[in-house]
């Protein structure tokens, strides 16, 4: 076989050695004598000083890793054939026990066809390259492990074409689609088609800013493979080459749906808190002014005002204990008042369903009305004497226009005791029921003080279901 370049034996074997770089050695194997002629660098690669030994193929093979010898034998036997493999990676043991990775390549017969038993080639010490390759492989493996373990989606795009180059496993879970299908169709459109149309302009703007070298956080909505709408928060950043040019765009995609919903709930709760606080201040002021008007002494004002403020505080305790979406029910409100006034339950008859929810806007006024009824009943009415009886009945019905209504019937029987006349105690409570409830809650009310005691009816519109 002809050589691919002009040479002769003298070029290869001058003095038995050939000058070459330290990591590369040209060699000639004399098959008949088994001797090897190579450059000084060949001795260095083999771990010997030049000319210390006369190298031969047998001794060379003896230091090749046992698992690599068979492929080296096969390579040497095919040397110079047109269809033979011309390269071989082997592991080689140095005399001091270190191991090197060598590459034999470009094997051929010399031009001098008179001696077909002479084979030549090159020997490369690629130990450093193998170490670098191994380190690169380990680095890539660590990155893949990190990406696969991350709960967020990690991705990389080519900055020029915007084609997807890397996508982590979290994509399947967050987007509800197959990552393999996405990588098989890596165009930008394949991704933006999952984004709601009205949010796509923000994504495109963010990509252009990252191409210009900025770090950008953008939020948008996607439609998952199962049809669900989710909020994504994507952090995009430029990846630069050695010259500082943006060559790739990296990103971290986070499902921010729960965070967005929590933020919206917090805004609603804050608005509700502000509304309740304004209402509470107005109620406290009205209670203070009305209590001052009806009390003759400071001591009387102190007791009455404290009890009314405590009734309001009980309402807010109920509200603060609610879960998201929960409501205070009428039976809760009523039982709180009975307990607060220490009512003897043997004197009280309750008849009504549990779980009738009340709007938060109705609670303060309705709670004050119940408080005034209970206060008057324990001080002057049915619960002030052992023979008295209190019956509270409530139900839910729909009015003629379909609005749900809570109807409460309060009935006191004082037994042999004559109840106080209409002009006596309970002025604020009666005024609250007859005037404040209709004005503030659009309620219909009636309040009567007859020979048997107080008869009161309150009908409060409820939230439509």
Secondary structure, DSSP 8 states (H G I E B T S, - for coil): ---SS---HHHHHGGG-----TTEEEEEEETTTTEEEE-HHHHHHHTS-TTSS--BHHHHHHTB-TTTHHHHHHHHHTTT-TTS--EEEEEEE-TTS-EEEEEEEEEEE-S-TT-TTEEEEEEEE-HHHHHHHHHHHHHHHHHHHHHHH-SSEEEEEETTT--EEEE-THHHHHHSS-HHHHHHT-SHHHHHTTB-GGGHHHHHHHHHHHHTT--EEEEEEEE-TTS-EEEEEEEEEEEE-TTS-EEEEEEEEEE-HHHHHHHHHHHHHHHHHHHHHHHHHHHHHHHHHHHHHH-SSHHHHHHHHHHHHHHHHHHHHHHHT--TT--EEHHHHHHHHHHHTT--GGGEEEES-S--EE-HHHHHHHHHHHHHHHHHHHHTSGGGSTT-EEEEEEEEEE-TTS-EEEEEEEEEE-TTS----TTSS-HHHHHIIIIIHHHHH--EEEEEE-SS-EEEEEEEE----
